[in-house]
Amino acid sequence: MMKKFLLCPLCAGIIVLLSLALFKGLDVLFYPNKGLLFYEANQGLEIITYGLYVVALGIALHYRTLFLKTDKKTTYFALLFLWLAALLREMGIQHWLTKHDTTAIKLRFFTNPNNPLHEKIISGLLVIIVVGTALWLFLKYLPKIWKGFWKLNPLYWTVVTFGGILIVSQFCDRFPSKYFKATHEQLSPLVKEWLKLFEEGGEATLPILFALGFIQYARLKKK
């Protein structure tokens, strides 16, 4: 039963929805009437996310032999590099790269004339390397992703779900400030909580999908 579920195209989407429901349940159970505390730094969801990253790395290393002895060795190391980049982003690398700002990986950091040039160079190089690696993987596998999606390949549905979560998470992150600029009104606390769930909770599902991709790849190879 579990094997069939893992190779179902909707597997990734179902896991994301179940994870979000679980995160909301933990918020209500352990952080009642505490607003957004569950989603803040060093609180419940962030601790869970770190644990999920560790589990995801363990699964990726478990399946290393499927990549290291094939022509997909470079892909494997690129994925591990992006895992590390995502973990460092979750841990707040943008705060370590500068003593003058907290947005070292955002555009406004580079356009701010008050930020030192050497900090911009270091941050810029890191951004270029990470974005370049992600773009290389995207362009390399785009034809397979496109074809696999329409053929209901579960691995590529997981990849598309991963990309969709990134987009939704960024939208939920930016929406409150954009809404305030447009209306000069604050969102209600309830709406902010749900947006935070989809932003932070969505990001917490990324290591789950990362690990799921490796599992699905291994099972498809066996088939």
N, C-alpha and C positions, 0 to 999 in steps of 0.2 A: 504493500500500500504506500509506504513512504517513498520507495523507489519510483513509483508511478507519479507521485505528487512532485518529486524533485524534477522530473522531466516534463512536467506540465507547463505550457507557456505562461499560464497565469500564476505560477508558483511565486515569482518575485513580488508581484503586486499583492498577493494574498499575505505574504510574509510582512511586507511593509505595513499593510493595514492592521494586521494583528499586533505588530510591534508598537504602532502608534496607540492602539487601544490599550496595550499593556502599560506604556509610558503614562498615559492619561490616568489609568487606574492607580499606578504608583503615586502619582502626583496627588490625587484625591485622598488616597489612603494615608500617606506619610507626611504630606504637606497641606493639610486642610486649612483653608482660610489664610494662606500665606502668599497669595498672589503668584508671582513669577519666580519664587525662591527655588523651586525644584529645577528650574532651567538655568540658574545662575552658575557662575564659576565655582568649582569645588563643591558643588551640591550634587543631589541625586543623579540627574541625567548625565552630567559630565563624568561622574565616576563610572557609571554603567558604560558610557561610550568608550572610555579608556579600556575597560575590560573586553569590550567587543573588538577593539583593535588588536589586542593581544591574541584573542581567539582566532581572528582572521589571519594574523601572521602565522600562527601555528598550522592552520589548515593549508595556507599557501606553501609553507615549507614541507608539509607532508606530501604534497603532490609535485615536488620539485623534479623528480625523475622523469615526469611526463614532458618536461621542457628542456632540461639541461642536456639531454642526449639527442636533441632534435634541432631543427632549424628555428625553433621558437625560443631559443635561449635568450636572445636579446629582448623579446617581448616579456619574458618572465622577469628579467632584471628591471625592465622599465616599469612593470607593474609594482614590483617591490619598492622601487624608488618613489612612485606616486603614493604608495601606502605610507612611506615615511614622511613625505611632504604633507599629506593629509593629517597625519598624527601631529606633526609639528604645528600645523595651522590650528588644530584643535587645542593644542597646549598653549597657544598664544605667541608664536614666533614673531608676529608683527610687533609685539611689545619688546622683544629682545634686540631687534635690529636697530633700534634708535632710542636715544635718550631724550629726544625733543618732541616726539609725536607718538601716536598709537595706531597709525594707519599705514605702516611701512609697506604694505603690499597693495595699497589702493592708489588710484590715479591721483587723488588730491595730495597725497604725500609727495609725489614727484613734481607737482606744479606749485607747491608751496615754497617760495623763495627763502624762507627762514630755516628750512631743513638743510643740514650740511651736505656738501656734494659727495663726500665719501660714503655717507649713509645711503644716498640715492643710488650710487654705483653698486654697492653691495646688494641692496634690496632689488635693484633692477636686474642684476645678473641672476639672482635666485629665481625671480619671477620668470625671466626668459627661459631658464633651464626647465623649470616645471611646466610652463605653458608649452614649450617646444616639445617636451617628452609626450605630453598629453595629445598635442596636435599630431605628432608623428604616429602614435597609436591609432588615433581617430582616422587619419587619412589612409593608413595601411589596411585597416580592417573595415572601412566604410562600405566597400562593395559586399563583403561577407555579411555585415550587419544588415544592410538593406535587403539582400536576398534571404538571409536567414529569418528576418522578422516576418516576411510575407509567407515563408514556408513553416511558420510557427515553431521555429527552433527555440527551445527554452533558454539556451545560453544567450542568444541575441536578444530575446525578450528581457532577460535580466540586465543586459547592457543598456538597452533602451530605457528600462525602468530606472537604472542608475542615473542616466542623463536627465531623465524627467525629474527625479528627486532633487538634483542639483539646481534645476531651473526653479522649481517650486520653493525650495529653501531660500534661494536668493530673492525671489519675489516677496516672500513673507518677511524677510529681513528688511527690505527697503520700503515696503508698503506703508508702515506707520509714519515715517518721516515724509514720504511723498504726499500722503493724505493730509498731514498737518500743513505742509507748504501750500497745498491746493485749497484747503478749506479753513485753515487757521483754527481747527478744532482737533481735540484729542480723541482717539478711539476709546471706546468703553473698555474697562478692565477685562471683561469677558472676551471681547474680540481679541485683545492683546494676548490673552492666555492661549486662545486657539491658534493664533498666528505663531506664537512662540513654540507651541507643540509641533506644528508643521515645519517650522524652521529648524529648531534644535533637535526635535524628534526625527525629522527627516534626515538630518546629518548623521544622527546616531545609527540609522539603518544602512548607511553607506558601507561600513565594514561588514555588515551582515551580507549585503549583496555582493561585495568583493569576494567573501568566502564562498558564497553560493555559486558564483561563477566558476570557481575552481572545482567544486564538487560536481557541477553539471558537466563541465568539460571532461572530467575523469570518467563519468558514467557514460557519456556519449562516445568516448573512445572505446570503452568496453563493448558497447553495442555494435 
